[in-house]
Amino acid sequence: MKYRLLLLFGFFYTLKSAGQDTLAQRERLSDSVTARYFVLRSAPNVKVGTYMVFYKRKTLLVRGTYDNGKKTGTWQFFDIKGTLNERYNYDKKKFTYEAPLYSSADYSFLFDDSLKIGDRLTRPLKVGGVYYGFLPYLDVYRVPFATDDVDSFLFNAYIELLISPMGRLADYNIRLVSYQYDYDRIFRIDVRLFSDEDRTFVPATINGTPVMSRILIRCFVTPSGGLDFY
């Protein structure tokens, strides 16, 4: 609680110090995630100063800085429990910290290559961590039916992102499944819907060589028909 108060104090102090040249903004990024930031009064599309993102309005997910619309300096990315997940320096275009990540039922990755005992592996990385970094891929999708007459929580969505050895998003599929409703369909999403930043990854490697890989994420369907992480 004390840490949260300090964060909010810093946010509003930045607003005060910015004078009348900026406007505070609040943007809902998903059903659970809200961003708080500043824009120039003279150019409302240009972000400046402190940028913070919160999960359910309480847990800090992102803290960073914009300079005239450009991300600058070191940004910190956290998971929904508030644990540091990544640090990334936008000036140097370099990760300065990566938390260990282990495959689970909700998040895993595959290598499109044969593996041998003793191989050195690195997983594909997305700036923003395993929660905030993947929000854009949820935002573009809505289930193709009205959710008023179904129990949305009886559906699971499985996102599959194909990452090329060049670190580019090559393909994106969503499998929507409900055994209770006898529903099983795969939807292919046009990767051109995403910005260049959202199509950029650090590729997986085997023994230092970049390889094709797949990121698999299990999601649930929200009552509004969107997707969210477990």
Protein Blocks (a to p, Z undefined) as FASTA:
>chain_A
ZZmmmmmmmmmmmmmmnmmmbccddddfbfkbccdddddfklmkbcghjddddeehlacf
bdcddeehiaehjdddddfkopafbdcdfklopafbdcdddddfkbccdddbdddehiac
dddddehijmlmmmmmmmmpccfbdfklpcfklpccdddddddfkopafbdcdddddfkl
opacdddddfklpcfklmpccdddeehiacdddddddddddfkopacdZZ
